[in-house]
């Protein structure tokens, strides 16, 4: 009988219409990725849902005018597609290019527009456009960090005011937590691949795990049994490390866990902790750790995280700016687990061609926690609309944004998954399903994208094993929270 999590994996994959790309051939039963008749029907229903959503938009008429997207340097892949060969081997670049080109062409046909895109300094051009409109671009695609700054400077248009339905699977529901003064000014979703690439995951070396198979169960089984917790993970990585004989611990030794400067923040958010609550449960952003119960949990996670990072030389942390040291150590088999963002999978795809690694969610706080959680770095991408759009175009702009998101879900998202997973040259249904589940349960805490003073508080106290400053550092940030929040919202507050 399938576990609850296995069924969830299947449904999520069916919902994204990608199951046929991921499932390995074989006769084993009760594995994630098996598709029952009911699940096959769900996949068909989801295809119908996409088409129904497009049909509901009806005829969108931009009058044959030019419609341009302005994107930053890191977002070219999401926007620029041409009707020509860009990768003679037909690899990832070609697959993404073709999907983007087809998406853009379908957008032209459905919305009666001429699609164009330009690369530039989004911050500078958005500011200029807001004060002296030129109409040179309508949509913007830039980092979450820059999108937050654009929003709080009043340079973006409210998605709600354009009547954009943000509940569809082509939007990442977590970014609805970016509601500011009643408005939603930027969103991530199927049109964004950069945000997926900088989402934190956990990777494990299958060969090294097999060496310890007598004491370390298959991690996929542990995840499916809901026992993949911080405490369990801490116990697993102890006793793996081995000095290479030179008497010093560095990237040339073997470790239970290889990590980075940012992964302390990852353990915090993966434990269902936040600094700021800004979802539908509150009318105004609130401090999550103001609750003594939540603060006690945060201190427990801090203690566990520090044990993971520092006890018994179980972990190696790549110094900031030298993340390649950890990547090399993992590729060369000197790490059982490796914590990084998903885009590092592409390097592993190229160099670990025997498929001896798998993808796992970040451990959760305890077995009672409902979801495995993670987060997206502020360099991830988000779409927005310039505040300078004419009033007569507000409604059609919302329709075009909706069509853009839905068509991206239909064309770009499957292509991205195809390049990220199928092209590995190894069929690993478990990794594919778990990675998809990771993307569905991300946390978007305002404190990690807006300048509220919290960003370094937790991770700094994880990284420094001698630090006792968490409570005081948090209190200092909390003291300035209301003032900073009011400054952020000042230009957006409704009269």
Phi, psi and omega in degrees: 000137183286146176285167178302317182291321179300317179297320180297318177304312183299316183294319179297316180295319177299320180299331179264004176060033185242002189300323183294338179280338193256330194285129179281152176282146178161172184254359183293150180251167176057035176256146175303139178108343176293140186242112177280174178299320179297321181289324176298321177296322178299319179299316178297320179298324181291321174302317178296325180297318178297313180295321179297321179296320177294319179296322181297332179290337179067201181281124180250120187238104176266010173070024179072010181284161176287136180233120189238139175255128175264125181230155177277174185300328183275000186246014184299318183302327183284342191237329189261114176223137182233156182272065180198172179282124177246349179217104186298338178273359180067028184278206187302317182300319180291319181298314180292316179304313183295322180293318179294317179299316180294318176302313181295321179295316178295324177297317178302313183294315185288326187254003178053060180218169174251110185281139173212163175213153180222145176261136181187185178281098187296318180302309184294315184289325177295320178297315180295318181296324181294328183266330180220081187300135176244338184075012183292339178207159179239308178268155174226142179229108181213184185293158175301320179300311181289326178297320178298317179294319178298317181298313185283350173265002176081022185264000186240154180265145182286124177301323180296321180293339176267003180060039176278125177281113185263012184266351182288159181291353177278356173247143173281109187301333182298330183283355171295345176290353177274015178301130183230121180051039177085356182244154175245117191251349174204150183216151169251160180181208185293341177284349183251127172252335181298322181293327175293320182296330181254030172267135186281132180228177174235135183239143179231150180271114184294321181296315180293322177297322179298329177298329181251025185299336180291335183241343181241106179298163176305121183302328178301319180294322179295319177299314183292335178271006178067019182258008180279082186244168179300316181296317178298314181299317179301318179294322183295320187280347179287140177086001179271327189296148183211123178285140182282002175107355182269000175081006178227148182263114178212194185291355180269357179263177181254140186225158173286330185212128174249129188219188182227173179302327185277347191289342173298318174300325181296316178297323179299306183288327179292342179271015181063033173261156177217164165265317185236129173264124183215038180256194185292351181281348182229153178273339183211144182308136181232157176276119183293321184277006173293337174285131180297327178295315179293322178294320178299319177296317179300320179293325176294317178295321178299314180298316179294317181297320179292325176296319179297317184285328195238337186285133170059026181053034182288337186234153170237124177257122175295130178299148177308131182085353180235040182298339178299334179297315179292320179299315180297317180299318180292315180300328182269011172083024182252022176211130177286316178235150183222121181257117180202184177276160188296334182295341177291345177299328182296324176292322178291324178302319183285326193248347175245063190291348178277003174067033185267033174221158178223164183251137181228158171287160172294138180304143177270176186292309179207176184293337181285341181296133190289318185236154165279127186247160171202189180215166179248130180299155184290356174276355175296160188263158178209150178262146178211173180233134180300143179291349187272009181293140179296150181303325181293342183257002185299311183295313182293330178294321176296322178294319179294318178299318178297314179298320179300316181293315183293316178295327176294322178295324181284325188247308188283317185300311178299323179295320179298314179296324180298317181286328185281330189239305186296325183287002178294343182079011178216136179272115180225084185300322182298313180299317182299314182292318181293319178298319178297318178297322177302314182295336182278349188230042179277152179255133175239093181267126180309328185296342182262359182231340177246155182280085180247001174088005184258345195308315186267356190299307185286310186296326179296325180278343170282315186291326180264104186293344181261000184285140174234031191255007185301309184299316181290321179294319178295315181300321179295317179293319181296325182297326181266004187298308184300316180297314181293322180295318179297323177296318180297320186272352189306315184281352183250348183299136179283145178292000000 
